[in-house]
Protein backbone atom coordinates (compact mmCIF):
# COMPACT_ATOMS: atom_id res chain seq x y z
CA UNK A 1 0.00 0.00 0.00
CA UNK A 2 2.78 2.40 0.85
CA UNK A 3 4.46 1.98 -2.54
CA UNK A 4 1.27 2.50 -4.57
CA UNK A 5 2.15 6.17 -4.96
CA UNK A 6 5.35 5.15 -6.77
CA UNK A 7 3.53 3.15 -9.46
CA UNK A 8 2.73 5.40 -12.40
CA UNK A 9 1.48 2.74 -14.81
CA UNK A 10 -2.25 2.27 -14.12
CA UNK A 11 -2.25 -1.28 -15.53
CA UNK A 12 0.46 -2.34 -13.09
CA UNK A 13 -1.34 -0.60 -10.23
CA UNK A 14 -4.57 -2.43 -11.11
CA UNK A 15 -2.74 -5.77 -11.21
CA UNK A 16 -1.17 -5.05 -7.81
CA UNK A 17 -4.57 -4.15 -6.36
CA UNK A 18 -6.06 -7.46 -7.51
CA UNK A 19 -3.15 -9.35 -5.94
CA UNK A 20 -3.71 -7.43 -2.70
CA UNK A 21 -7.28 -8.71 -2.36
CA UNK A 22 -6.20 -12.32 -2.89
CA UNK A 23 -3.40 -11.99 -0.35
CA UNK A 24 -5.84 -10.57 2.20
CA UNK A 25 -8.03 -13.66 1.75
CA UNK A 26 -5.00 -15.88 2.28
CA UNK A 27 -4.14 -14.01 5.47
CA UNK A 28 -7.70 -14.33 6.75
CA UNK A 29 -7.62 -18.09 6.20
CA UNK A 30 -4.24 -18.42 7.93
CA UNK A 31 -5.44 -16.34 10.87
CA UNK A 32 -8.48 -18.59 11.26
CA UNK A 33 -6.53 -21.85 10.90
CA UNK A 34 -4.09 -20.69 13.57
CA UNK A 35 -6.91 -20.04 16.03
CA UNK A 36 -6.89 -16.28 15.75
CA UNK A 37 -9.47 -13.76 14.67
CA UNK A 38 -10.21 -13.82 10.95
CA UNK A 39 -9.88 -10.04 10.81
CA UNK A 40 -7.93 -8.84 13.87
CA UNK A 41 -8.22 -5.13 13.02
CA UNK A 42 -10.29 -2.93 10.76
CA UNK A 43 -7.40 -1.16 9.01
CA UNK A 44 -3.79 -1.99 8.21
CA UNK A 45 -1.05 0.57 8.44
CA UNK A 46 0.60 1.37 5.12
CA UNK A 47 4.38 1.13 5.35
CA UNK A 48 6.79 3.19 3.29
CA UNK A 49 9.21 1.48 0.91
CA UNK A 50 12.01 2.30 3.38
CA UNK A 51 10.14 0.58 6.23
CA UNK A 52 9.51 -2.51 4.10
CA UNK A 53 13.17 -2.62 3.07
CA UNK A 54 14.24 -2.40 6.71
CA UNK A 55 12.04 -5.41 7.53
CA UNK A 56 13.00 -7.44 4.46
CA UNK A 57 16.70 -6.51 4.25
CA UNK A 58 17.92 -9.66 6.03
CA UNK A 59 16.19 -11.74 3.35
CA UNK A 60 17.54 -9.79 0.35
CA UNK A 61 21.05 -10.06 -1.06
CA UNK A 62 22.58 -8.55 -4.17
CA UNK A 63 19.69 -6.29 -5.08
CA UNK A 64 20.05 -2.53 -5.22
CA UNK A 65 16.58 -0.97 -5.38
CA UNK A 66 17.83 2.59 -5.04
CA UNK A 67 15.79 3.02 -1.85
CA UNK A 68 17.80 4.28 1.11
CA UNK A 69 17.44 2.33 4.36
CA UNK A 70 16.14 4.20 7.38
Secondary structure, 3 states (H helix, E strand, C coil): CCCHHHCCCHHHHHHHHHHHHHHHHHHHHHHHHCCCCCCCCCCCCCCCHHHHHHHHHHHCCCCCCCCCCC
